[in-house]
Amino acid sequence: MPPTIRRAVIPAGLGSRLLPLTKAIPKEMLPVGDKPVIEHTVRELVDSGITDITIVVSSGKSLIQDHFRPNPGLVDQLRADGKTAYADAVEEVVELARSGHITYLDQHGPYGNGTPVLNAARSFGDEPVLVLWPDDVFVAEVPRAQQLIRAYEQTGCPVLALLPMDRDDSQRYGVPIVKEDLGGGQLRITGLVEKPEPADAPSEYAAIGGYVITPGIVDELREQTRRWYEARDKGGPVGEVYLTDAINAYAASRAVYGQVIRGTWYDTGNPADYLVAQMAHALAHPKYGPVLRNLVHRLDNSTPDSTA
């Protein structure tokens, strides 16, 4: 059977939470292990059967294209120098981009994470589409994207990736309003509350990066954008165009589901979580893990220099 979902959008944002580090280097190109973070996302999509990936970029993101673009001169030089493994690694990334049929689109329109999705929507037709943020890394036996696709196949409706959360952390996330628990980690939801106080959180789940969106969600994004321009033209406050607002508007009258993802999520979009992602990836590496564990052991057992 052909895949039910073959398209995906990766919106490449500004990376303001990591400034000044991301002033010259796109946050999507910061390494987690031996790969830039966006490559982890692309690999997840390709491993889940996605064959058409659109990366929506803003200015200053050319390094993303350079990473996935063929570089035959570099490969020839590496092979001439006997560095076969490095040449193979460079070519493998290019083949990954071919498998995902990566195309790039310049972002234009109002601020907000819904705008890049709408920019790419003209190629969607009536197809469902995956949307993944490029600063998330998931470690899972079954890729997060594949879990979302399965949930869509079971429901035929928009799906959000969810994780259990501690209520004390509710102010960091969008928290779903759960109407029904269908089992197997699948929840019928009627909306999201953005960053509520712990006492006001409608559930103990957090909406994290990952969506299956349908044409109805795109229609809501178009309506939001229309209202944005209307408000701007009248000189009123305009705000931003958010994907979650479109999902909320859709969920008010139509079915939306959440899928609790089995796996470990690493958010690389802020300094502390980025360091955690780096450390976790390194500790899991068969070569680098023992080196780091030895370093931590030595630091834990060292005696502070009282003369310093």
Secondary structure, DSSP 8 states (H G I E B T S, - for coil): ---S--EEEEE----GGGTTTTTTS-GGGSEETTEEHHHHHHHHHHHTT--EEEEEE-TT-HHHHHHHS--HHHHHHHHHTT-HHHHHHHHHHHHHHHHTT-EEEE--SSSSTHHHHHHHGGGTTT--EEE--TTEEEE-SS-HHHHHHHHHHHHSS-EEEEEE--GGGGGGSEEEEEEEEEETTEEEEEEEEES--GGG-SSSEEEEEEEEE-HHHHHHHHHHHHHHHHHHHTT-------HHHHHHHHHTTS-EEEEE--SEEEE-SSHHHHHHHHHHHHHHSTTHHHHHHHHHHHHHH----TT-
